[in-house]
C-alpha cells in the first residue's frame, strides 16, 4: 500500500492567512498517522514563475491529479 499524501495548496491573500494558521495543526495531527503533507503553490506569483520556468507548474499538476481515481478533492 502506498503512503497517503495530502496535497495542500498555497494560494493568495485571505486563504493564505488561513493556511498559515491551519497547516501546522494539520501537520501535527497527520504526522503520527504517517500521512505526508505536500504543499503546492497555485498563487498568482507561483503561476507566473511557472510560466517562465522558475518553478514547477503546480496548477497543471493538480489538473492531472484530479483525474486519478484515488484523488479526493476538498475545496
C-alpha positions as CSV (number, residue, x, y, z in Angstrom):
1,X,0.0,0.0,0.0
2,X,1.3,3.5,-0.8
3,X,1.8,6.1,1.7
4,X,-1.1,8.6,1.9
5,X,-0.4,12.1,0.8
6,X,-2.4,15.3,1.3
7,X,-1.7,17.9,-1.3
8,X,-2.1,21.3,0.4
9,X,-2.4,24.3,-1.9
10,X,-0.7,27.6,-1.2
11,X,-2.8,30.5,-2.5
12,X,-3.1,34.3,-2.3
13,X,-4.5,36.7,0.2
14,X,-7.1,35.7,2.8
15,X,-6.9,31.9,2.1
16,X,-3.2,32.1,2.6
17,X,-3.7,33.6,6.1
18,X,-6.0,30.7,7.0
19,X,-3.4,28.2,5.6
20,X,-0.6,29.7,7.8
21,X,-2.7,29.0,10.9
22,X,-4.3,25.7,9.9
23,X,-1.4,23.9,8.2
24,X,0.8,23.4,11.3
25,X,-2.3,21.9,13.1
26,X,-2.9,19.5,10.2
27,X,0.8,18.6,10.1
28,X,0.7,17.8,13.8
29,X,-2.4,15.6,13.5
30,X,-1.2,13.7,10.4
31,X,2.5,13.2,11.5
32,X,1.7,10.2,13.8
33,X,-0.6,8.7,11.3
34,X,2.1,8.6,8.6
35,X,0.3,10.9,6.3
36,X,2.6,13.2,4.2
37,X,1.7,16.8,3.5
38,X,2.8,18.0,0.1
39,X,2.4,21.8,-0.4
40,X,1.8,23.1,-3.9
41,X,1.9,26.8,-4.9
42,X,-1.1,27.9,-7.0
43,X,-0.8,31.5,-6.1
44,X,-0.7,34.1,-8.8
45,X,3.0,34.7,-8.2
46,X,3.7,30.9,-8.3
47,X,1.8,30.6,-11.6
48,X,3.7,33.5,-13.2
49,X,7.1,31.9,-12.1
50,X,5.9,28.6,-13.5
51,X,5.2,30.2,-16.9
52,X,8.8,31.4,-17.0
53,X,10.2,28.1,-15.9
54,X,11.4,29.2,-12.5
55,X,9.0,27.0,-10.5
56,X,7.1,23.8,-11.4
57,X,3.6,24.3,-12.7
58,X,1.7,23.1,-9.7
59,X,-1.7,24.1,-11.1
60,X,-1.2,21.8,-14.1
61,X,-0.1,19.0,-11.7
62,X,-3.3,19.4,-9.8
63,X,-5.3,19.3,-13.1
64,X,-3.8,15.9,-13.8
65,X,-4.2,14.7,-10.3
66,X,-8.0,15.2,-10.2
67,X,-8.4,12.6,-13.0
68,X,-6.9,9.8,-10.9
69,X,-9.4,7.5,-9.1
70,X,-7.5,7.7,-5.8
71,X,-7.8,11.5,-5.7
72,X,-10.2,13.1,-3.3
73,X,-10.5,16.9,-3.8
74,X,-11.7,19.0,-0.9
75,X,-12.3,22.7,-1.6
